[in-house]
Amino acid sequence: MKLEQAIKSTKFKNEVHKAGLNILYTAWWLKTIMSKELKEYGITHEQYNVLRILKGRYPDQVCVKEIACRMIEKSSNVPRIIDRLETKKLVKRNTSALDKRETVITLTPAGIHMLEITTNKINVLFEETIELDETNASALNNLLEKVREKE
């Protein structure tokens, strides 16, 4: 769907302004369809992001600060997300052996299982939804990284 149809507007300051809005709308759209898929499993996209971060370091434990630094949405309340994942028995919280003030998190077997199932679903969703070949996907990645050059 064209951006103009989605937001019911054809007035943009210029193509750069339109591109910025298009990025925001597309991010919202992907987040929405991903959230619908994950809702079936009782987790949010933020919780899924935390599980993926933990899987990347598994079987090592990861401190809360590092998880927060690696989140896609930097404003996420990581301790609250971890509380909910712990309640669902998908992660385990411990005190760091090196620094007793630091909390470290690791995946549980249930968390690994949840991540396997949901990752398969998200992979299928992306394959069915994002219709880009490798060349166009690479070009898009390069353009998006160019947008964030001043990050």
Residue pairs with C-beta under 8 A, 6 or more apart in sequence:
3 18
3 21
3 22
3 25
4 10
6 25
6 29
7 21
7 25
12 18
12 21
19 147
23 144
23 147
30 129
31 45
33 125
33 129
34 45
34 48
34 122
34 125
35 44
35 45
37 118
37 121
37 122
37 125
38 44
38 45
38 47
38 48
38 118
38 121
38 122
40 121
41 114
41 117
41 118
41 121
42 88
43 51
43 85
43 88
43 90
43 114
43 118
44 81
46 71
46 73
46 76
46 81
47 81
47 84
47 85
47 90
48 115
48 118
48 122
49 71
49 72
49 73
49 76
50 67
50 71
50 78
50 81
50 82
50 85
50 91
50 105
51 85
51 90
51 91
51 107
51 111
51 114
51 115
51 118
52 115
52 119
53 62
53 67
53 70
53 71
54 62
54 67
54 91
54 105
54 106
54 107
54 111
55 107
55 112
55 115
58 106
58 107
58 112
59 106
60 106
61 94
61 96
61 104
61 105
61 106
62 104
62 105
62 106
63 96
63 102
63 103
63 104
63 105
64 78
64 79
64 82
64 102
64 103
64 104
64 105
65 102
67 78
67 82
67 105
68 74
68 76
68 78
71 78
82 91
82 93
82 105
85 91
85 111
86 92
86 93
88 110
89 108
89 110
89 111
90 107
90 108
90 110
90 111
90 114
91 105
91 106
91 107
91 108
91 111
92 105
92 106
92 107
92 108
93 103
93 104
93 105
94 103
94 104
94 105
94 106
95 102
95 103
95 104
96 102
96 103
96 104
107 115
130 137
132 140
